[in-house]
């Protein structure tokens, strides 16, 4: 556990020496986490969750085209 704390302190010191790199790293992580969350939410709501209807396997789409 002591080694982990030393490594974390060392990493924070190195990031504090290069604030531009730290800003890019934080923005990159934020964009990656946000994109991952968005994609998961879309996939979860469209593909993974069952439809909110009774007997969703019996639903059909009917339309008529006038031409």
Secondary structure as UniProt FT lines:
FT   HELIX           2..17
FT   HELIX           19..43
FT   HELIX           44..48
FT   TURN            54..55
FT   HELIX           56..58
//
